Amino acid sequence: MPEQSIPSLVQAQFDEFPYPNVPIEQTVTDNFALFANSITTARYLRDRQVVKPEGKMMLNAGCGSGWETLVLATANPGAYYVGVDISAESIKMAEQRFQFHQIGDARFQVMDITDMRALGEQFDFIACNDVLYLLDDPVAGLKGMRQVLKPEGIIRTNVHSLYQRQFIFHMQDAMELLGVMDEPAAKAVPILRELMEALNDASFVKSHWNGDAIKTTTGILANFLLRSDKGFTVPQVFEMLRQAGLQFISMVNWQAWKLERVLTKPIPYAMRHIKKLSQEEQLHFIELIFPNMTRLIDFWCGHPCPTPAAPFSQEEWWQGSVQAHPLLLRLNARVAFENAIRDNGPVNINGWPGAEGNIVVDPFSVRWLIDVFGEEPVPVQALVKKAVDLMDWTQEEAFGQVLANLKFLEERLVLLLNSPLR
């Protein structure tokens, strides 16, 4: 095994306190985490193809206590799961977690993620959450994942935002000056807590000391005392991907990175210049004007792809079939449609990870959309026929109305289109 890329103090911290400190018996209910770690989400966003997880190979690079691996398994039922981590104590906890949840198609191994060829596997999807920014060389971590990524595979990973997290980095440096970062976590945490409680409320650093979660041992270790923590900007992320031979696909929370989300009204003069910027430059512009938007620069990437998937043509829609995102089936969204039909009301899809804000489906559309929230894809032509029967429209009128609704929902990955013409 090559020299470890994670400093020994970081490894010691996670041996002492495996992260995340989630009870072994807890189940996954975080819809954003399930959405972000679903191979169906990532492959559809890049390729506009519906890929199911059954039989796929999944890797959790830097699995920690196995909680993230459980997220991966919950999001991708029927796959095979591998977790690797530099901390032997974390691996033990991960194995216990999967034994408790009776998930047999999994194995865990102590391993540095910068060289994982010894696994002898190639993976369809790799999840690497809250790891890269701890490495001495994040590019080496990206290259390590690229080694074991199938040609069509996708990586979901992230780094800390330099701009959002700058005051936490200041406190980490302050603790370094006091020698606290070299102390065992059990000694360092009370020192940090005492200092933060005594700090003047006017300090920008103190603004991060809000909420019960941040003040717990886990919260302190994951923030103010996180050893080897580093922040990055969008241009730095793109440069790391170039050095690793990988290609940016999309931000995981891409709806939040839209200009219309960041700006509250049109800016005609500036927009003429903004439209001339590359994707990398536009994202960098957004993080500069909204530095506190997000803790993580959270993204999907993969092997370089010559051309992105083109939008579906009208003919591809007409010949295709649609289905609900599998996460919505897991959440039993069909019940909401049944209740709406009974009450002759709308359906509100609240908190959907692919949308910025809530989605409302009007009472009429609910009646022809409900069939999409079943186990099998539904032909678009069948939906059009149902709309014709309900409203006595012409086929052309019905297709126009149905298509407008489907495109809106497909853009937010509520619905996915299967097209035989691709």
Secondary structure, DSSP 8 states (H G I E B T S, - for coil): ----SS-HHHHHHHHHS-SS---TT-----HHHHHHT-HHHHHHHHH------TT-EEEEET-TTTHHHHHHHHHSTT-EEEEEES-HHHHHHHHHHHHHTT--SEEEEE--TT--GGG---EEEEEE-S-GGGSS-HHHHHHHHHHTEEEEEEEEEEEEETTTTHHHHHHHHHHHHTTGGGS-HHHHHHHHHHHHHHS-TTSTGGGG--SHHHHSHHHHHTTTT-TT--EE-HHHHHHHHHHHT-EEEEETTGGGGSHHHH-SS--HHHHHHHTTS-HHHHHHHHHHH-TTS-SEEEEEEES--SS------HHHHHH-EEEE-HHHHHTTTHHHHHHHHHHT--EEETT-TTSSS-EEE-HHHHHHHGGGGSSS-EEHHHHHHHHHHHH---HHHHHHHHHHHHHHHHHTTSEEEE-TT-
